[in-house]
Amino acid sequence: MLSLIFRRILYALPIAIGVSVVCFSLVYLAPGDPLQTILPADASADTIALIKHEYGFDRPIPVQYALWLWRVLHGDFGVSISTRRPVLLEVAGSLHNTAILALFSVPLSFGLGYAMGAIAGCFPGKWIDRIVTGTAVMGVSLPNYWVGIVFVILFSVEWMVLPATGMGLHGSDQFDILSWSDARFLILPVVTLAMVPIGILSRSTRAAVSEIRGQDFVVTLRAKGLSEPAIIRHVLKNSLPPVMAVMGLQFGYLMGGSILVETVFTWPGSGFLLSKAIINRDIPVLQGCILALAMVFVATNLVVDLLQAAIDPRIRRA
């Protein structure tokens, strides 16, 4: 198992390097000048050249990437163009706020999605299967930003039972998750954010369970007289590896935060930070935030690979 962990980490390193190249390069493909937000309209050519030199934009892109990667490896993500604050602080704060959403969205979406898919897979073609499948399709098909707006209209405007936007009464700096006055701000964005993973996970689990129920070893277990609950336990255990791969991708989605969902609810997470950075053409923040979210995906896939190997001995022998 230790050799497997070492190999998986080695495989993840070139992926992380490739991701850093993509994160650094893609932001330069967008049109516009990133210095427009801080340069006055009557800035002289000398002033523009001085500021470009300060941010390193006057150097070739390969040189900029090498210097940026060297600073990133030392914990320096640069300075935001629009706020003049260190990018590391901006990204760390937004990821912390998104992690609060994920803390509640993950158990809701994974628990409910897996339970729905397992029930539907155990009763294929029955009425419960049709209800779960229809609910899953609806959850995946409805745009989450539209669902968020509908929730705001119903629960905040019409019924006035839940707050519409923001992160607590006193902002993110004083957010207390143990206080109901602050925790109630979580309900609408958490439910909205969890709808898509619930639909995807329930459909994936249903497909995995239905496929495994038709395999030969299940027929053998029934022929030996094993009870149906015991057979279901074997089926669910064998369905975990492919389902965990989907869980890993959805965990990265939840940790990345939905730009539209966080924008609808004005939740100061990573998605909201990305939307502001895109509007302001804040390249250092874009690069730092995209890189951090990409590393979350890489780390999540690494953990999922190791968990799959721990559950399924066939993966360890592969």
Order of alpha helices (4+ residues) and beta strands (2+ residues): alpha-alpha-alpha-alpha-alpha-alpha-alpha-alpha-alpha-alpha-alpha-alpha-alpha-alpha
